[in-house]
Every structure is written in C-alpha cells, then in structure tokens.
Amino acid sequence: MSYTILSAAEAAAFIKHGDNIALSGFTPAGTAKAVTSALAQKAEEEHLKGNPFQVGVFTGASTGNACDGVLSRAKAIRYRAPYTTNRDFRAAVNNGEISYNDIHLSQMAQELRYGFLGKVNFAIIEACELTADGKIYLTAAGGISPTACRLADKIIVELNAAHSKKMIGLHDLYELSDPPLRKEIPIYKPSDRIGLPYIQVDPNKILGVVETNWPDEARSFSQPDPVTDLIGQNVADFLISDMKRGIIPREFLPIQSGVGNIANALLGALGRSTTIPPFEMYTEVLQDSVVDLMREGRIKFGSTCSLTVTNECLEGIYDDIEFFKDKLVLRPSEISNNPEVIRRLGVISINTAIEVDIYGNANSTHIGGTRMMNGIGGSGDFTRNAYISIFTCPSTAKEGKISAIVPMVSHLDHSEHSVNIIATEQGVADLRGKGPKERAQTIIENCAHPDYKELLWDYVKFSGNKKQTPHILEASLAMHSIFNRTGDMRNTKWDDFIRV
C-alpha cells in the first residue's frame, strides 16, 4: 500500500476543535514535532477569526517546544496528561489556562484503554521507517505509542529522516491486556524481550505521512557541582555499605535514576566505585552519562522507555549500533514503569524531591504547595515498588533561604510509607525500620542544613512527645509562610505560631 504524503499543515487541517490527540515520544525524545507546530499555527489563525480551537493532548511523558511549547503559547490545549517540563506549559497551568491531569506514567496507556480520558481521535507518531503493510518503527522512545495507535480513529506518521533506520530492532513493544484478561509480564531480567520491534497497524488507519528531518529537542543538563557531587557520593557510599552488609546482593541490583545533574553525579560515583560490580539499569530514561558508562563497561545493560540524550550522543549510538544493539532495549512506558516488573527485579529507585519533611514524606511536583513544577512522572511507579527507594535533594535552595527539610511538606506525592532513604549533600537518612520520631531524628541530624537544624529541633520539641507523629498543625507550614512573607525561611520564629 502507498500512503498519502501530506505537509504538516495539511495533516493539522484534519484535526478539529475538541479533538483529542495522542502522541509518540517520552521526554522530547521521539515525539511529534511538525504536525503539532502546524496545529499551533492553525489554532492562532482560528482564534484571530474569533473561533474556539483547543484539543486534548495525551503523551507518554514530557515533549519539547515543538509540542507543549507552541501549543501552550497558542492557547491550543484544553486538557493535558500526564507529564511535562515545558516552561510555557507550566505557566499556563499555573495561570489556570489548561486542565492538567498529573497521572503516574505507568497508568497513562491503561487509563486511555479503560476509557477514563475520552476518545482518541488522532495518533501522531514519529517513525524512522514505515512499511506498506502497516509496520511502524519508532524512533528514540516507546511511550504510549502502541496504545495510541490502537485506539486512534486515524494515525498520522511523521517519518523523520533525522533518526537513523539503525534504530530498527532496539524497541521491544508490548501492550498489556485489560482486566480480567491481563497476564503476568514475563520479564525476569532487564534484557528480556517479550514483544515486537514495531507497531503493527491497519494501513487503512494511516491518514497520511508527513516527511520531516527534525532532530529531537534534546535537553542538556548542567554538569555536576560540589553539592550534587556530594549527594551522588553519599548515595553511592550508602549503597556500597548496604551491599557489604548483605542487604543488597553481591551481584548488585538494577538501578532506576531520573534525569538531571544529581542523577549524573550519582551514576558517576557508582561508575567510579571499585566495590560495585558492573550493573544494569531498568529505568524510564537514559542520559548521556549512562551511555558513557556503557562504553566503559560499568553498565552492562539498559532497559528504558526513552533515550533522553543529546543529539550528539544519539548519533554516537547510531554510529556504533553494533556495540549497543545487545545492550539497549526501548519499551512502552507501561512496561518500563510497571510495578509488577519493578518489584520482581528488585529495582533500586533514585529520584529527586523538591522538599521532604521530617517524617519522610516527599513533595516532587509543587513549589510552595500550589505551583506545579513538572509533575510526578514515573517517580511514584518506582518509589512504591522499589527494593530500596531513595530521594535526593540539596538541603537548601535560593542561596540558603529555603530549607528542603521542613516540618510538613506543602504538597504530598510520596508518603512516608514508600520512602526508605533521603540523601542531601549533608548526609543520608535511613528510614527503614524507624517510627516517626526516629525518622525525624535521623532526617534532621543527617540531612538538614546546619542553618535549619536548631529550628527543626525546636519544632519537634514544641510539638510534644506524646503523639505518634508530633505536629502542631497551626505551625506545620510556618516555614513556608515566613518565606512567602519575608523571602527567607530562617526568619521563622515558632513563638509567632505556637503558644508555649
């Protein structure tokens, strides 16, 4: 079968106000770019005419400027799920312009299948190859593409020449059945393959093909600094200690790590360790640092949903595909982030928090409890099911004016029931086997910045000891309140909030 070749504008013309579009990709890797950019232009034109034009957007995770950015600026998004990192989108959400649904990434595809989120009118899928019989070979990410293609009324394929056909074979695409017919997922080690290297669709569903040559809008992360280096080394030292104690098996366990400079610092510390053997990753994203450690033989295998790498790194993978083809696999997000597999493999999860409280609850999504930063992403998928769950953050922010260790988090994403370890540049708090008062002691002593230790200890003292979880509710968010008033949490005086 031959497909109709469309321009991006011609493809966007099929999408109507009120439609829902589902996109390939996970992070800016592998996402649609051309049609969404044309759709933003169409929205602007319709708005100038006085016509409403907004769509619902379903993705695997975040996208890039050519999707979330342009659509947000064009006020073209009515509803969006599940995750984003775009600044313009964030501003629109916090201004109340977009209905944003922050869903665990492992649940996104199944909530679409269950019908929770409405109809999928169009799937826009980036591919490195498309065959006449309907085989779609994805690019740098798995995301929700298999489900998006199956549910969509029509599929638009962005055939992107910026991605090499050498990508063919890296994907392992497998879609879960829905209850009551769901079966176990037969992944017993990160390198197991259970699906197909392509998505098979009915060729008649493909509305047309948009030919592009558009590199991924890759994000580069700042290099580790002294603070992130200390955090990374603290976590590495903790894992080495647990391995020496026999808590972690001698052959080690798969690692999940998020993105950013703390993750890079941590992986660098693990890679430099002469105690930790070469290890595997079962994760949702791989950064440049992982690829470097693969080349050095420190990481044996990487199972991921997305190659969240710079374009230079991606080209290096393509150029050296014979080396990487048996060391990498790309999966859909409902597999890469699946609780069943994470728990079976004994994954050690390492994610970043905005703030944690003295009892081990973590906020990873909201600034000041009200302003969305990015979304929960896959951190909950891994944290709740990890062999050991770790949260990292610098102990302070804004030149010390904000403490990341607070009496009560201003927004709760991960409760004390799921958080095992907290690490800052000050040290590591091991919360396993501890009650609330013991957790407070170890967090304050090991993780809080010296400028805030006495302040936090005073809060615990005033809260009283004859409680399971000591709190004085009228004072529990006082540090946040004082920051909003004065710009510095260190100005907190408990006498203003607590009658002693």
C-alpha positions in Angstrom: 0.0 0.0 0.0 1.2 3.5 -0.8 0.5 6.3 1.7 -0.6 9.9 1.0 2.2 12.3 1.6 1.0 15.4 3.5 2.5 18.6 4.6 2.4 19.3 8.3 -0.3 22.0 7.7 -2.4 19.6 5.6 -2.2 17.0 8.3 -3.1 19.5 11.0 -6.1 20.6 9.0 -7.8 17.3 9.7 -7.8 17.9 13.5 -10.8 19.8 14.7 -11.6 21.8 17.8 -12.4 19.4 20.7 -10.5 16.5 19.3 -8.0 14.5 21.4 -4.6 13.7 20.0 -2.2 11.1 21.3 1.5 11.5 20.6 4.5 9.3 20.4 7.6 10.0 22.5 8.7 10.2 26.1 10.5 13.4 27.1 11.4 15.3 23.9 12.8 12.1 22.5 10.7 10.6 19.8 7.8 12.9 20.0 5.8 14.5 17.2 7.1 17.9 16.2 5.9 19.0 12.7 2.2 18.4 13.0 1.9 19.9 16.5 3.8 23.0 15.3 1.3 23.4 12.4 -1.6 22.7 14.8 -0.4 25.6 16.9 -0.4 27.9 13.9 -3.9 26.7 13.0 -5.1 27.5 16.5 -3.7 31.0 16.3 -5.5 31.6 12.9 -8.8 30.3 14.3 -8.5 32.4 17.4 -7.9 35.5 15.2 -11.2 34.7 13.4 -12.9 34.5 16.8 -13.4 30.8 16.6 -12.6 28.4 19.5 -9.8 25.9 18.9 -8.4 23.7 21.6 -7.5 20.0 21.8 -6.8 17.4 24.4 -3.2 16.1 24.4 -2.2 12.6 25.6 1.5 11.7 25.7 3.9 9.3 27.3 5.6 12.0 29.3 7.0 15.5 28.5 7.6 16.7 25.0 9.5 19.7 23.6 8.9 23.2 22.5 7.5 22.0 19.2 4.6 20.4 21.0 3.9 21.7 24.6 5.7 25.0 24.0 4.0 26.1 20.8 0.6 24.7 21.7 0.7 26.4 25.1 1.6 29.8 23.6 -1.1 29.4 21.1 -3.6 28.6 23.8 -4.5 25.4 21.9 -4.5 22.9 24.8 -7.8 22.3 26.7 -6.6 19.2 28.6 -3.2 17.6 29.0 -1.9 14.4 30.6 0.3 13.1 32.1 3.7 15.0 32.5 5.5 18.0 31.1 8.7 20.0 31.7 8.0 22.9 29.4 8.2 26.4 30.9 5.3 27.9 28.8 3.1 24.9 29.6 3.9 25.3 33.3 3.0 29.0 33.3 -0.3 28.2 31.5 -1.2 25.5 34.0 -0.4 27.8 37.0 -2.5 30.5 35.4 -5.4 28.2 35.2 -5.5 28.1 31.4 -5.0 24.3 31.0 -6.7 21.4 32.7 -3.7 19.3 33.7 -4.0 15.8 34.9 -0.9 14.6 36.7 -1.0 10.8 36.2 1.5 8.1 37.1 3.3 7.3 33.8 2.7 3.6 34.2 -1.0 4.2 34.2 -1.3 6.5 31.2 -1.8 3.9 28.5 -4.2 1.8 30.5 -6.3 4.8 31.6 -6.7 5.5 27.9 -7.7 1.9 27.2 -10.1 1.9 30.1 -11.9 4.9 28.6 -11.1 7.2 31.6 -9.8 10.0 29.5 -12.2 10.0 26.5 -11.8 9.2 22.8 -8.5 9.3 20.9 -9.3 10.9 17.5 -5.8 11.1 16.1 -2.4 9.5 16.9 0.6 11.4 15.7 3.5 9.1 15.7 7.2 9.8 14.8 8.8 6.9 13.0 12.2 6.1 11.4 10.5 3.6 9.0 7.0 2.7 7.8 6.2 -0.3 5.7 3.4 -0.8 3.2 1.7 -3.4 5.4 1.5 -1.0 8.4 4.6 -1.7 10.4 5.6 1.5 12.3 9.2 1.6 13.5 9.5 4.2 16.3 12.5 6.5 16.9 14.1 7.3 20.3 11.2 6.4 22.7 8.4 3.9 23.4 5.9 6.0 25.4 2.2 5.2 24.8 2.6 4.7 21.1 1.2 1.1 20.8 -2.0 2.1 22.7 -2.3 5.4 20.9 -2.2 3.6 17.5 -4.7 1.0 18.5 -7.2 3.4 20.0 -7.0 6.3 17.5 -9.5 6.7 14.7 -6.7 7.8 12.4 -2.9 7.8 12.5 -0.6 10.5 11.1 3.0 9.3 10.8 5.9 11.8 10.9 8.6 10.0 9.0 11.7 11.7 10.4 14.9 11.4 8.5 16.8 12.8 11.5 16.6 9.4 13.1 18.6 6.6 11.5 17.0 3.4 10.4 19.7 1.8 12.6 17.1 2.3 15.4 15.2 -0.6 14.0 15.5 -3.5 16.4 16.1 -1.5 19.6 12.4 -1.5 20.5 10.5 -4.2 22.4 6.8 -3.2 22.1 4.3 -5.0 24.2 0.8 -3.9 25.2 -0.9 -5.2 28.3 -4.3 -6.8 28.1 -7.0 -5.2 30.2 -8.6 -6.9 33.3 -9.9 -9.5 33.7 -7.7 -10.9 30.9 -4.4 -9.4 32.0 -1.5 -11.9 32.3 1.9 -11.6 34.1 4.6 -9.7 32.3 7.4 -12.3 31.6 10.4 -10.0 32.2 12.8 -11.7 34.7 15.9 -9.6 33.9 16.3 -6.2 32.3 17.5 -7.6 29.0 14.5 -9.9 28.4 12.4 -9.2 25.3 8.7 -10.0 25.2 7.3 -8.0 22.3 7.8 -6.8 18.7 10.3 -4.3 17.3 7.5 -2.4 15.6 3.8 -1.4 16.0 1.5 -3.3 13.6 -1.5 -1.2 12.4 -4.1 -1.5 9.7 -2.6 0.5 6.8 -6.1 2.0 6.2 -5.9 3.8 9.5 -2.9 5.8 8.4 -4.3 9.1 7.2 -1.0 10.2 5.7 2.7 10.6 6.1 4.5 13.8 6.9 8.1 13.7 5.9 10.4 15.6 8.2 14.1 16.0 9.1 13.7 17.4 12.6 16.2 16.3 15.4 14.9 15.7 18.9 14.7 18.9 21.0 17.2 17.3 23.4 17.9 18.9 26.7 21.4 19.1 28.0 21.9 19.2 31.8 24.4 21.2 33.8 27.5 19.4 34.9 27.6 18.2 38.5 28.7 20.8 41.0 30.2 20.3 44.5 26.7 19.9 46.1 25.4 17.4 43.6 28.8 15.6 43.7 28.4 15.2 47.4 24.8 13.9 47.1 25.9 11.4 44.5 28.8 10.2 46.6 26.6 9.9 49.7 24.2 7.7 47.9 26.9 5.6 46.3 28.6 5.2 49.8 25.2 4.1 51.2 24.6 1.5 48.5 28.2 0.2 49.0 27.5 -0.1 52.7 24.2 -2.0 52.2 26.0 -4.3 49.8 28.8 -5.0 52.3 26.1 -5.8 54.9 24.4 -8.2 52.6 21.2 -6.1 52.2 22.0 -5.7 48.5 23.2 -8.9 46.9 26.8 -9.2 45.8 25.9 -9.1 42.1 24.1 -5.8 42.8 20.6 -4.9 41.6 19.1 -2.8 38.7 19.1 0.9 39.1 16.4 3.4 38.2 17.5 7.0 38.1 15.8 10.2 36.9 17.2 12.9 34.8 19.4 15.9 35.8 22.7 16.8 37.3 22.1 14.9 40.6 21.4 11.7 38.6 24.6 12.3 36.6 26.6 12.8 39.7 25.2 9.6 41.3 25.8 7.5 38.2 29.3 8.9 38.0 30.0 7.9 41.6 28.6 4.4 41.1 30.7 4.1 37.9 33.9 5.1 39.7 33.4 2.6 42.6 35.7 -0.3 42.6 33.4 -2.1 45.0 30.2 -2.1 43.0 30.3 -4.6 40.1 29.1 -3.7 36.6 25.4 -3.2 36.9 22.2 -3.0 34.9 19.5 -0.3 34.6 15.8 -0.8 34.5 14.5 2.7 34.2 12.4 5.1 32.2 15.1 7.4 30.8 18.7 7.1 29.9 21.0 10.1 29.8 24.4 10.7 28.2 26.2 9.5 31.4 24.6 6.1 31.1 25.8 5.7 27.5 29.3 6.7 28.6 29.3 4.1 31.4 28.1 1.5 28.9 31.2 2.3 26.7 33.4 1.9 29.8 31.8 -1.4 30.7 30.4 -0.2 34.0 26.8 -0.6 32.9 26.1 -3.9 31.3 22.6 -3.3 30.0 20.0 -0.5 29.9 16.2 -1.2 29.7 14.4 2.1 29.2 11.5 3.9 27.7 13.5 6.8 26.2 16.9 7.8 25.0 16.8 11.2 26.7 20.3 12.0 25.4 21.8 14.9 23.5 21.6 14.6 19.7 25.4 14.2 19.6 25.1 11.2 21.9 22.3 9.7 19.9 24.3 10.0 16.7 27.1 8.2 18.6 24.7 5.4 19.4 23.7 5.1 15.7 27.3 5.2 14.6 28.2 2.4 17.0 25.0 0.4 16.8 26.8 -3.0 16.7 28.1 -2.2 20.1 24.8 -1.0 21.6 22.2 -3.3 20.0 22.7 -6.0 22.6 23.0 -3.5 25.5 19.9 -1.4 25.0 16.1 -2.0 24.7 13.4 0.6 24.5 9.9 -0.3 25.9 6.5 1.3 26.2 6.1 3.3 29.5 3.5 0.9 30.9 6.3 -1.8 30.8 9.4 0.3 31.7 7.4 1.7 34.6 5.4 -1.3 35.5 5.0 -2.0 39.3 5.0 -5.8 38.8 8.3 -5.8 36.9 10.0 -3.2 39.2 9.2 -5.3 42.3 10.2 -8.6 40.7 13.6 -7.3 39.5 14.3 -5.6 42.8 15.0 -2.2 41.3 16.7 0.4 43.4 14.9 3.7 42.7 16.6 7.1 42.9 14.5 10.2 42.3 14.6 13.9 43.1 12.4 15.7 45.6 11.6 19.4 45.9 11.2 19.1 49.6 10.9 16.3 52.2 9.5 16.6 55.7 11.0 15.4 59.0 8.8 12.3 58.9 9.8 11.1 55.4 7.0 12.5 53.2 8.2 13.9 49.9 7.0 16.6 47.5 8.3 16.2 44.0 5.8 18.3 42.0 4.7 21.6 43.5 6.6 24.7 44.6 5.1 26.1 47.8 2.3 23.5 47.6 0.4 25.3 44.8 2.5 25.9 41.8 3.1 22.9 39.5 6.7 22.4 38.6 6.7 19.3 36.3 4.5 16.5 37.5 5.0 13.2 39.3 6.3 11.4 36.2 7.5 7.9 36.9 8.8 8.6 40.4 5.7 7.1 42.1 5.8 4.0 39.9 9.3 3.2 41.1 9.2 4.5 44.6 6.2 2.5 45.7 7.6 -0.8 44.3 11.4 -0.4 44.7 13.7 -2.8 46.6 15.1 0.4 48.1 13.5 3.8 47.4 15.8 6.8 47.6 15.0 10.5 47.3 17.7 13.1 46.8 17.8 16.9 47.0 20.1 19.7 48.1 19.4 20.6 51.7 18.7 24.2 50.8 17.7 26.3 47.8 17.7 30.0 46.9 21.1 30.7 48.5 20.0 29.1 51.7 16.7 31.0 52.0 14.7 27.8 51.6 15.2 24.6 53.5 14.4 21.4 51.6 13.8 19.7 55.0 10.6 21.1 56.5 8.2 20.1 59.3 5.4 19.2 56.8 5.6 19.1 53.0 3.4 21.7 51.3 2.3 19.1 48.8 2.4 15.3 49.2 3.4 13.0 46.3 5.2 10.2 48.1 4.2 9.3 51.6 6.4 8.1 54.5 5.1 4.6 53.7 7.0 4.5 50.4 10.2 6.4 51.2 13.2 4.4 52.5 16.2 6.8 52.2 16.7 10.5 52.0 20.0 11.9 50.8 21.3 15.5 50.7 24.8 16.9 50.5 24.8 16.8 54.3 24.3 13.0 54.5 21.9 10.1 54.3 18.9 9.3 56.5 18.0 5.6 56.5 14.3 5.5 57.5 13.9 1.7 57.3 12.5 0.2 60.5 12.0 3.5 62.2 8.9 5.1 63.7 8.0 8.8 63.1 10.1 10.2 66.0 13.1 8.2 65.0 12.7 9.3 61.4 12.6 12.9 62.4 15.8 12.5 64.4 17.7 10.9 61.6 16.5 13.3 58.9 17.2 16.4 60.9 20.6 15.2 62.1 21.8 13.7 58.8 20.1 15.7 56.0 19.1 19.2 57.3 21.5 22.1 56.7 23.2 23.4 59.8 21.3 26.7 59.5 18.0 24.9 60.0 18.8 22.1 62.4 18.0 24.0 65.6 14.8 25.4 64.0 13.6 22.0 63.1 14.5 20.5 66.5 12.6 23.3 68.2 9.5 22.4 66.1 9.8 18.8 67.3 10.2 19.9 70.9 7.2 22.2 70.8 5.1 19.5 69.1 5.4 17.3 72.1 6.4 13.7 72.5 3.1 12.1 73.5 1.9 11.7 69.9 2.5 9.1 67.2 3.5 11.8 64.7 4.3 15.1 66.6 2.8 18.1 64.8 1.3 21.4 65.8 -1.0 22.0 62.8 -1.1 25.8 63.0 2.7 25.8 62.8 3.4 22.9 60.4 3.6 25.2 57.4 5.1 28.2 59.2 8.4 28.0 57.4 6.6 28.2 54.0 4.5 31.1 55.3 7.5 33.0 56.6 9.3 32.5 53.3 6.3 34.0 51.4 6.3 37.0 53.8 10.0 37.7 54.2 11.8 35.7 51.5 13.8 33.6 54.0 12.7 30.6 56.0 15.5 31.3 58.5 13.3 34.2 59.8 10.8 31.7 61.3 10.1 32.2 65.0 7.9 29.5 66.4 6.6 31.8 69.1 4.6 33.6 66.4 2.7 30.4 65.7 2.9 28.3 68.9 1.6 29.2 72.3 4.2 27.9 74.6 
